[in-house]
Every structure is written in structure tokens, then in C-alpha cells.
């Protein structure tokens, strides 16, 4: 069969599956398996994550902090397997919202999605603001200090510019998103794998045994507490594979391809992050100083020592490509979720937000709208630079809670007799994997909600993640019960068992 004929067969089957779920095709299916994987991989972004978490991990628990990448990757892989079964049955735009609705109810999906959207909006904000340091380092860094040098004013302008460029690229359509994702994936792999391998092969200053050396962290109180304190090295990294499912209606044969893309995101992302982290540790000329917290920006210093000014600048270009693609992925994920909300008449201004551009085939209004809150937050951070941590603290907690609400809904539906009927399934392993994913998620949420910093910090600073999360949930619940969104919605909910039987057909 020709490629064109095969694509037509897939398109017909995809349209039939979508119709069985109650919707008609409005997007262009222009995103291949590799583009979908690239979208999730760049959202997860091991390059950005390792740069952001390297110093924190080493000062908290020394080089063994890197093993949190392995622990969290294993747990999140279980979650990705559960998501894979769900998206195979429900390959719908706005993944988490649709999964929560079809596995439980509209109200349950609403609060789940409210939490998730708030987290993604903060994600756009923090990613764009963090990229400002790399733009400043590229443009204004010197041989002696090639790393972050941005001021509050330049950070504001750069963050707005990155957001605007990402938005302009996104509005051109799914094909552009797919292409930029592939380019970003290549850049990310160069920045993570090529640089990591180079450091290991040619710039190693430390023995491999140092990876297991706690280097005095933990003090006299024992190492377990220090190691638990470094859990953020893994927990803050593995976030973004769900974006593969948010664009399900733009992927051909999504029931098979998206589960694979999610799994690849976790496995390749985890392996890349581990290699990168180890490479930086082994290439550090003065590792004890980094562990002691005496080096403010250790990775730029390591790169400058290993690659020189030109190599470091080249790395910054690669990093900025990843940042741009990451912001694009976050914008796409948030906009598809808002669109899916609005399509079911569950969102204020549903008629406006549910529109898909006739030629570009993107939810243009939703895409623009999800960038308005970040712009306001950029201005707020400009006037209060220390507030970025307070704004971002709850982001990962919100994401993990939203994930586990989906896992809990899947377990609840399984206990009622649901057997996933998508093209990809775990079979009998589905129940134990779902239980394992939920157990892991509960532990992860507890670790993320723990107080941060020393005891002499103000109460709100130590508990900022939990406080921020509580505020978001309370606001969402107040709106849910006061405004009753979706009161007029006729979209199906809690129908996983019925849809599974429908997809299997008569026996």
C-alpha cells in the first residue's frame, strides 16, 4: 500500500474513533510520532532541568543527589504507562481534562484542569524568565563570566520577547509546532548528550567513585534527611510528557503513537539528564566548592573551564533553542486544554475559546489567552524580583496532584470493571501498574509539599508550595460551586466502560 493510502486509512480510522467519542475532526493531523515525542521531551527538557537543579542538588546531598533522577524516572514511567492506556481509548485534545471527565465526572475534571492550567501558566512564566539569563549570558557575558547576568529590566523584556516569538510561531499551525519541536529536540540532544559525552571523555577531573561520595552533606544528623532534601532534583525534572496527549487530535494514529511518545519522553529524558548531571559532576575542577555553595553558577563555570568562551556561547545558543521550543510546547498544551474545556461548554466564554482558525487549524483565541497571565506575572516579578520563587513554588505540586487525580480516576474506574479498549493496553498488568503509579505519586506529593529552607525562615516562605497550592484550589472550588461551569454542558462523562464496550464492538 502506498504511503498516501496508508495515511488515508489512518485518517479515516482516526475520524471514526473521534466520532465514537462524540466529536468531529477540526485540526490538521500534522504531528508525527517523533514530533509528538519531541514536544514532550522539550517540555520535560533535561537540559534546562539539570542546569536549574544542579547546584541545589549538590549543596543538598552531594553527587548522589543525581540518583533521584533514576528514582523519579521509574515512578513517572508508571504514570506514563497509565496515561498511555487512557489516551489510547480517549485520544482527545486537552488530554488531562478529557481523561478526568470520561473516567469520573465533569466537576472532577474541572477542578483537575484548573489546577493543571494554573501550573502550566506558571510554567510558561518561569521558563521564559529563566531563559532571560541565558540570553543575557549570550549577549553580554564575558570570558571571565559567560553565565547569567540579566537585570530585572532586561529579564522582563527578554521574557516578553521569548513569549511573543513562541506565540507567533504557534499561531502558524501544527506543522510549525512539529518542525520547531524537532529542531529543539536536535538542539537539546546536542546540548545534553554531545556535551555530556565530551565532558566524560575529555574533561574529567573527578574519579567515577565521587558519584557515590556524600562529601559531608547531612552533617551529624545523618544522610537520609539530606538525600530526601535533594528529591527536587528528580521531582522537578519529570514534567511534560503529558503534553504529548494534549495535542492528540493533531497526531495521526494517536492511540498507538502517543503512548509510545510518552514512554520515550520519560526514558530518553531520564537517561539524558542522568548523563548530563554525571558529566558536569565529573568535569568540575573544584567540586568541593560547588557542594559547599561557594560557586554561584557552577555549570557556566564548568563549561567555561572545559569548552572555553566560544564553546560556552555555542552551548547557550543550543539552550535558548530548547527554551523557545519548551515555551511553545507549554503554550500549545495549555491552549488545547482551554479549547477542550470550551468545546464542552465548561469554560467562561466557551463560544469564543472553542473556535479553531479555519486555515491555520489552531485554537487561536485560546492560544492568545493563555499568554495573558504570564505577561502580568512578568510585570509583577519586575517590581518584586524575589517573588519568582514564591510564584513558581507550587507549580510542580499542582502538576503532580493533577497527574495523580487522573491516576486515581483510572483506578476507581478499573475497580468498577473498566478494561481499557484502546489500541495500546497493559492488559493484566494494568491494575498493579496503576496502583504502583498512585503510590509513587502520593509519596512525590508529600515530598513536594514539605517545608523548604531552614527553620528561621518565615512560615509562609517555608510552606510556600502548599500555601500557593491551597489558594489555587480554594479559588477553583469557589468558582466551581458559585458559577457552576458546565451546567448546560451535554458532553459525556464517566463513560469509560460504555466506550470500551463500543470500541470493542460485538463479540
SULFEN-V242376 format. One record per backbone hydrogen bond with DSSP energy under -0.5 kcal/mol. CO is the residue of the C=O (numbers start at 1). NH is the residue of the N-H. E is the energy in kcal/mol with one decimal. If there is no record, write none. Layout:
co=CO nh=NH e=E
co=CO nh=NH e=E
//
This chain:
co=2 nh=6 e=-2.5
co=3 nh=7 e=-2.5
co=4 nh=8 e=-2.2
co=5 nh=9 e=-2.3
co=6 nh=10 e=-2.3
co=7 nh=11 e=-2.6
co=8 nh=12 e=-2.3
co=9 nh=13 e=-2.3
co=10 nh=14 e=-3.0
co=11 nh=15 e=-2.4
co=12 nh=16 e=-2.1
co=13 nh=17 e=-2.4
co=14 nh=18 e=-2.4
co=15 nh=19 e=-2.3
co=16 nh=20 e=-2.1
co=17 nh=21 e=-1.0
co=18 nh=21 e=-0.5
co=18 nh=23 e=-2.2
co=19 nh=22 e=-1.4
co=28 nh=30 e=-1.6
co=30 nh=32 e=-0.7
co=31 nh=252 e=-0.6
co=32 nh=36 e=-2.6
co=33 nh=37 e=-2.7
co=34 nh=38 e=-2.5
co=35 nh=39 e=-2.1
co=36 nh=40 e=-1.8
co=37 nh=41 e=-2.9
co=38 nh=42 e=-2.7
co=39 nh=43 e=-1.7
co=40 nh=44 e=-2.5
co=41 nh=45 e=-3.5
co=45 nh=49 e=-2.6
co=46 nh=50 e=-2.7
co=47 nh=51 e=-1.9
co=48 nh=52 e=-2.3
co=49 nh=53 e=-2.0
co=50 nh=54 e=-2.0
co=53 nh=57 e=-2.6
co=54 nh=58 e=-2.2
co=55 nh=59 e=-2.5
co=56 nh=60 e=-1.7
co=57 nh=61 e=-2.5
co=58 nh=62 e=-2.0
co=62 nh=65 e=-2.1
co=63 nh=66 e=-2.1
co=64 nh=67 e=-1.9
co=65 nh=68 e=-1.8
co=66 nh=69 e=-1.6
co=67 nh=71 e=-1.9
co=68 nh=72 e=-2.7
co=69 nh=73 e=-1.8
co=70 nh=74 e=-2.1
co=71 nh=75 e=-1.8
co=72 nh=76 e=-3.1
co=73 nh=77 e=-1.8
co=74 nh=78 e=-1.3
co=75 nh=79 e=-1.5
co=76 nh=80 e=-2.6
co=77 nh=81 e=-2.0
co=78 nh=82 e=-2.0
co=79 nh=83 e=-2.8
co=80 nh=84 e=-2.2
co=81 nh=85 e=-1.7
co=82 nh=86 e=-1.8
co=83 nh=87 e=-3.1
co=84 nh=88 e=-1.7
co=85 nh=89 e=-1.0
co=86 nh=89 e=-0.6
co=86 nh=90 e=-2.8
co=88 nh=423 e=-0.6
co=90 nh=92 e=-2.1
co=94 nh=97 e=-0.8
co=94 nh=98 e=-2.0
co=95 nh=99 e=-3.0
co=96 nh=100 e=-2.4
co=97 nh=101 e=-2.3
co=98 nh=102 e=-2.7
co=99 nh=103 e=-1.8
co=100 nh=104 e=-1.4
co=100 nh=105 e=-0.8
co=101 nh=494 e=-2.5
co=102 nh=496 e=-1.3
co=105 nh=109 e=-2.2
co=106 nh=110 e=-2.1
co=107 nh=111 e=-2.1
co=108 nh=112 e=-2.0
co=109 nh=113 e=-2.5
co=110 nh=114 e=-2.5
co=111 nh=115 e=-2.1
co=112 nh=116 e=-2.1
co=113 nh=117 e=-3.3
co=114 nh=118 e=-2.0
co=115 nh=119 e=-1.8
co=116 nh=120 e=-2.4
co=117 nh=121 e=-2.7
co=118 nh=122 e=-2.0
co=119 nh=123 e=-1.9
co=120 nh=124 e=-2.5
co=121 nh=125 e=-2.0
co=122 nh=126 e=-3.1
co=123 nh=127 e=-2.5
co=124 nh=128 e=-2.2
co=125 nh=129 e=-2.3
co=126 nh=130 e=-2.4
co=127 nh=131 e=-2.0
co=128 nh=132 e=-0.8
co=129 nh=132 e=-0.5
co=129 nh=133 e=-0.6
co=130 nh=133 e=-0.9
co=130 nh=134 e=-0.7
co=131 nh=135 e=-2.1
co=132 nh=136 e=-2.5
co=133 nh=137 e=-2.2
co=134 nh=138 e=-2.1
co=135 nh=139 e=-2.6
co=136 nh=140 e=-3.1
co=136 nh=141 e=-0.6
co=137 nh=141 e=-1.0
co=145 nh=142 e=-1.7
co=151 nh=155 e=-2.7
co=152 nh=156 e=-1.9
co=153 nh=157 e=-2.1
co=154 nh=158 e=-2.6
co=155 nh=159 e=-2.4
co=156 nh=160 e=-2.2
co=157 nh=161 e=-2.2
co=158 nh=162 e=-2.9
co=159 nh=163 e=-2.3
co=160 nh=164 e=-2.4
co=161 nh=165 e=-2.7
co=162 nh=166 e=-2.4
co=163 nh=167 e=-2.3
co=164 nh=168 e=-2.7
co=165 nh=169 e=-2.1
co=166 nh=170 e=-2.2
co=167 nh=171 e=-2.4
co=169 nh=172 e=-0.9
co=170 nh=173 e=-1.6
co=173 nh=177 e=-1.8
co=174 nh=178 e=-2.7
co=175 nh=179 e=-2.4
co=176 nh=180 e=-3.0
co=177 nh=181 e=-2.1
co=178 nh=182 e=-1.9
co=179 nh=183 e=-2.4
co=180 nh=184 e=-3.1
co=181 nh=185 e=-2.3
co=182 nh=186 e=-2.3
co=183 nh=187 e=-2.4
co=184 nh=188 e=-3.0
co=185 nh=189 e=-2.7
co=186 nh=190 e=-2.0
co=187 nh=191 e=-2.7
co=188 nh=192 e=-2.4
co=189 nh=193 e=-2.1
co=189 nh=194 e=-1.3
co=190 nh=195 e=-1.6
co=192 nh=196 e=-1.7
co=193 nh=197 e=-3.0
co=194 nh=198 e=-2.3
co=195 nh=199 e=-2.6
co=196 nh=200 e=-2.2
co=197 nh=201 e=-2.4
co=198 nh=202 e=-2.9
co=198 nh=203 e=-0.7
co=199 nh=203 e=-1.3
co=203 nh=205 e=-0.5
co=207 nh=210 e=-1.7
co=208 nh=211 e=-1.6
co=209 nh=212 e=-1.7
co=210 nh=213 e=-1.6
co=212 nh=214 e=-0.6
co=213 nh=63 e=-0.7
co=214 nh=217 e=-1.8
co=216 nh=219 e=-1.4
co=218 nh=221 e=-1.5
co=219 nh=222 e=-0.7
co=222 nh=226 e=-0.6
co=223 nh=227 e=-2.8
co=224 nh=228 e=-2.7
co=225 nh=229 e=-1.9
co=226 nh=230 e=-0.9
co=227 nh=230 e=-0.7
co=228 nh=231 e=-1.7
co=230 nh=233 e=-2.2
co=231 nh=234 e=-1.4
co=231 nh=235 e=-2.6
co=232 nh=236 e=-2.2
co=234 nh=237 e=-1.1
co=234 nh=238 e=-1.6
co=237 nh=239 e=-1.8
co=240 nh=243 e=-1.6
co=241 nh=244 e=-1.2
co=242 nh=245 e=-1.3
co=242 nh=246 e=-0.9
co=243 nh=247 e=-0.8
co=245 nh=248 e=-1.4
co=246 nh=94 e=-2.0
co=247 nh=250 e=-2.3
co=248 nh=251 e=-1.3
co=250 nh=31 e=-2.4
co=251 nh=254 e=-0.8
co=253 nh=256 e=-1.2
co=253 nh=257 e=-2.2
co=254 nh=258 e=-2.0
co=254 nh=259 e=-0.5
co=256 nh=260 e=-1.0
co=257 nh=261 e=-2.4
co=258 nh=262 e=-2.6
co=259 nh=263 e=-2.1
co=260 nh=264 e=-2.6
co=261 nh=265 e=-2.2
co=262 nh=266 e=-1.9
co=263 nh=267 e=-2.5
co=264 nh=268 e=-2.8
co=264 nh=269 e=-0.6
co=265 nh=269 e=-1.7
co=266 nh=270 e=-2.4
co=267 nh=271 e=-2.4
co=268 nh=272 e=-2.6
co=269 nh=273 e=-2.4
co=270 nh=274 e=-2.4
co=271 nh=275 e=-2.2
co=272 nh=276 e=-2.6
co=273 nh=277 e=-2.8
co=274 nh=278 e=-2.4
co=275 nh=279 e=-2.4
co=276 nh=280 e=-2.2
co=277 nh=281 e=-2.2
co=278 nh=282 e=-2.6
co=279 nh=283 e=-1.5
co=280 nh=284 e=-0.7
co=281 nh=284 e=-0.9
co=282 nh=205 e=-3.2
co=282 nh=206 e=-1.7
co=284 nh=287 e=-0.6
co=286 nh=290 e=-1.2
co=287 nh=291 e=-2.4
co=288 nh=292 e=-2.1
co=289 nh=294 e=-2.7
co=289 nh=295 e=-0.6
co=290 nh=293 e=-1.3
co=294 nh=296 e=-0.6
co=295 nh=298 e=-0.5
co=297 nh=301 e=-1.6
co=298 nh=302 e=-2.6
co=299 nh=303 e=-2.9
co=300 nh=304 e=-2.6
co=301 nh=305 e=-2.1
co=302 nh=306 e=-2.1
co=303 nh=307 e=-3.9
co=303 nh=308 e=-0.9
co=304 nh=308 e=-1.0
co=307 nh=311 e=-1.0
co=308 nh=312 e=-2.2
co=309 nh=313 e=-2.5
co=310 nh=314 e=-2.4
co=311 nh=315 e=-2.1
co=312 nh=316 e=-2.1
co=313 nh=317 e=-1.9
co=314 nh=318 e=-2.0
co=315 nh=319 e=-2.8
co=316 nh=320 e=-2.4
co=317 nh=321 e=-1.8
co=318 nh=322 e=-1.8
co=319 nh=323 e=-2.3
co=320 nh=324 e=-2.5
co=321 nh=325 e=-2.2
co=322 nh=326 e=-2.4
co=323 nh=327 e=-2.5
co=324 nh=328 e=-2.2
co=325 nh=329 e=-2.3
co=326 nh=330 e=-2.2
co=327 nh=331 e=-2.6
co=328 nh=332 e=-2.6
co=329 nh=333 e=-2.5
co=330 nh=334 e=-2.4
co=331 nh=335 e=-2.5
co=332 nh=336 e=-2.3
co=333 nh=337 e=-1.7
co=334 nh=338 e=-2.3
co=335 nh=339 e=-2.6
co=336 nh=340 e=-2.4
co=337 nh=341 e=-2.5
co=338 nh=342 e=-2.7
co=339 nh=343 e=-2.8
co=340 nh=344 e=-1.2
co=341 nh=344 e=-0.6
co=341 nh=346 e=-2.1
co=342 nh=345 e=-2.1
co=347 nh=350 e=-0.9
co=349 nh=352 e=-0.6
co=349 nh=353 e=-2.5
co=350 nh=354 e=-1.7
co=352 nh=355 e=-1.0
co=357 nh=361 e=-1.6
co=360 nh=174 e=-0.5
co=362 nh=357 e=-2.8
co=362 nh=364 e=-2.1
co=363 nh=367 e=-2.6
co=364 nh=368 e=-2.4
co=365 nh=369 e=-2.3
co=366 nh=370 e=-2.0
co=368 nh=371 e=-1.4
co=369 nh=372 e=-1.6
co=369 nh=373 e=-0.6
co=371 nh=375 e=-1.3
co=372 nh=376 e=-1.7
co=373 nh=377 e=-2.3
co=374 nh=378 e=-2.5
co=375 nh=379 e=-1.6
co=376 nh=380 e=-2.0
co=377 nh=381 e=-2.7
co=378 nh=382 e=-1.9
co=379 nh=383 e=-1.7
co=380 nh=384 e=-1.5
co=384 nh=387 e=-2.4
co=385 nh=388 e=-1.1
co=386 nh=390 e=-0.5
co=387 nh=391 e=-2.5
co=388 nh=392 e=-2.6
co=389 nh=393 e=-1.8
co=392 nh=395 e=-1.5
co=392 nh=396 e=-0.5
co=394 nh=398 e=-3.0
co=395 nh=399 e=-2.1
co=396 nh=400 e=-2.8
co=397 nh=401 e=-2.3
co=398 nh=402 e=-2.4
co=399 nh=403 e=-2.4
co=400 nh=404 e=-2.5
co=401 nh=405 e=-1.9
co=402 nh=406 e=-1.4
co=403 nh=407 e=-2.1
co=404 nh=408 e=-2.8
co=405 nh=409 e=-1.9
co=406 nh=410 e=-2.3
co=407 nh=411 e=-2.5
co=408 nh=412 e=-2.7
co=409 nh=413 e=-2.2
co=410 nh=414 e=-2.2
co=411 nh=415 e=-2.3
co=412 nh=416 e=-0.7
co=413 nh=416 e=-0.5
co=413 nh=418 e=-2.2
co=414 nh=417 e=-1.9
co=426 nh=429 e=-1.5
co=427 nh=430 e=-1.6
co=428 nh=431 e=-0.5
co=428 nh=432 e=-0.5
co=429 nh=433 e=-2.2
co=430 nh=434 e=-2.3
co=431 nh=435 e=-2.4
co=432 nh=436 e=-2.5
co=433 nh=437 e=-2.6
co=434 nh=438 e=-2.1
co=435 nh=439 e=-2.4
co=436 nh=440 e=-2.5
co=437 nh=441 e=-2.3
co=438 nh=442 e=-2.2
co=439 nh=443 e=-1.8
co=440 nh=444 e=-2.5
co=441 nh=445 e=-2.5
co=442 nh=446 e=-2.0
co=443 nh=447 e=-2.3
co=444 nh=448 e=-2.3
co=445 nh=449 e=-1.9
co=446 nh=450 e=-0.8
co=454 nh=457 e=-1.6
co=458 nh=461 e=-0.5
co=458 nh=462 e=-1.9
co=459 nh=463 e=-2.0
co=461 nh=464 e=-0.8
co=462 nh=452 e=-2.4
co=463 nh=467 e=-2.6
co=464 nh=468 e=-2.8
co=465 nh=469 e=-2.1
co=466 nh=470 e=-2.5
co=467 nh=471 e=-2.3
co=468 nh=472 e=-2.0
co=469 nh=473 e=-2.5
co=470 nh=474 e=-2.6
co=471 nh=475 e=-2.4
co=472 nh=476 e=-2.3
co=473 nh=477 e=-2.8
co=474 nh=478 e=-2.5
co=475 nh=479 e=-2.2
co=476 nh=480 e=-2.4
co=477 nh=481 e=-2.4
co=478 nh=482 e=-2.0
co=479 nh=483 e=-2.6
co=479 nh=484 e=-0.7
co=480 nh=484 e=-0.8
co=484 nh=487 e=-1.4
co=486 nh=489 e=-1.5
co=495 nh=499 e=-2.9
co=496 nh=500 e=-2.1
co=497 nh=501 e=-2.0
co=498 nh=502 e=-2.2
co=499 nh=503 e=-2.7
co=500 nh=504 e=-1.8
co=501 nh=505 e=-1.6
//
